[in-house]
Amino acid sequence: MSFGDDFRAARKRANRTLRDTATAMGVSLTYVSTVERGTSYPFKPAVIVTAAKFFGIDPAELLASAQQTRGSFLLTARGVTALHLEVGAKLARAWPGLTKEQLDAIMAVLSE
């Protein structure tokens, strides 16, 4: 499934219309429709979080679906230190080669 499919399913489970959803998200009805059909890229993370709140669901699943569909992450770098940026860049470069054990260790640190 694509992000558009996942988003449409979440919207329908919440019994929300395209128009109501677009209004709550602060975007056009046409934009929501094109994303659901897969002809536009997924929404930005902040917009996905707004939609998830409107649907009454945890945004994690939709955010993961958007990242999978995009094939990349959007990461806000405002308000962080140079060290934050360096760690984020190193993680991004190393990402494909990380083992399950390394990923589990990173998750353990981030879950503290």
C-alpha positions in Angstrom: 0.0 0.0 0.0 1.1 3.6 -0.6 0.7 6.6 1.7 -2.3 7.7 -0.3 -4.0 4.4 0.3 -3.1 4.4 4.0 -4.3 8.0 4.4 -7.6 7.4 2.6 -8.2 4.3 4.8 -7.5 6.3 8.0 -9.8 9.1 6.8 -12.6 6.7 6.0 -12.3 4.9 9.3 -12.7 8.3 11.0 -15.8 9.0 8.9 -14.2 12.2 7.6 -14.9 13.8 4.2 -12.3 15.1 1.8 -13.6 18.6 2.4 -13.6 18.4 6.2 -10.1 16.8 6.2 -8.7 19.5 3.9 -10.2 22.3 6.0 -8.8 20.8 9.2 -5.3 20.4 7.6 -5.3 23.9 6.1 -4.8 22.6 2.5 -7.0 22.4 -0.6 -9.5 19.6 -1.2 -7.7 19.0 -4.5 -4.4 18.5 -2.8 -5.8 15.9 -0.4 -7.4 14.1 -3.3 -4.2 14.0 -5.4 -2.2 12.7 -2.4 -4.8 10.0 -1.8 -4.6 9.0 -5.5 -0.8 8.9 -5.3 -0.3 11.7 -7.9 1.3 14.0 -5.3 3.9 13.3 -2.7 2.8 12.7 0.9 2.1 15.7 3.1 4.8 17.2 5.3 5.1 15.7 8.7 3.4 18.6 10.6 0.4 18.3 8.2 0.3 14.5 8.7 0.3 15.0 12.5 -2.6 17.6 12.2 -4.6 15.1 10.1 -3.9 12.2 12.5 -5.2 14.4 15.4 -8.3 15.2 13.3 -8.8 11.4 12.7 -8.2 10.6 16.4 -5.3 8.3 15.7 -1.6 8.1 16.5 0.4 9.8 13.7 3.2 7.2 13.8 1.7 4.9 11.2 0.9 7.6 8.7 4.4 9.2 9.2 6.1 5.9 8.6 4.0 5.3 5.5 4.8 8.8 4.2 8.5 8.1 4.7 8.3 4.8 2.9 6.4 6.3 0.0 8.9 9.2 -0.3 11.9 7.0 0.2 13.4 9.6 2.4 12.9 11.4 5.7 12.2 15.1 6.2 14.1 16.3 9.2 13.7 19.8 10.7 17.1 21.3 11.6 15.9 24.5 13.1 16.7 25.0 16.8 19.3 22.3 17.1 23.0 22.4 17.7 25.9 21.7 15.3 26.4 18.4 17.1 22.7 17.5 16.4 23.3 18.2 12.8 26.5 16.1 12.7 24.9 13.1 14.4 21.9 13.3 12.0 24.1 13.5 9.0 26.3 10.6 10.1 23.3 8.5 10.9 21.8 9.2 7.5 25.1 8.2 5.7 25.5 5.0 7.8 21.8 4.0 7.7 21.9 1.4 4.9 24.8 -0.5 6.5 23.5 -0.7 10.1 22.8 -4.2 11.4 19.7 -5.1 13.4 21.8 -5.1 16.6 23.0 -1.6 15.9 19.5 -0.4 15.1 18.2 -2.0 18.3 21.0 -0.2 20.3 20.1 3.1 18.7 16.4 2.6 19.5 17.3 1.7 23.1 19.2 4.9 23.5 16.4 7.0 21.9 13.8 5.3 24.1 15.5 6.3 27.4 
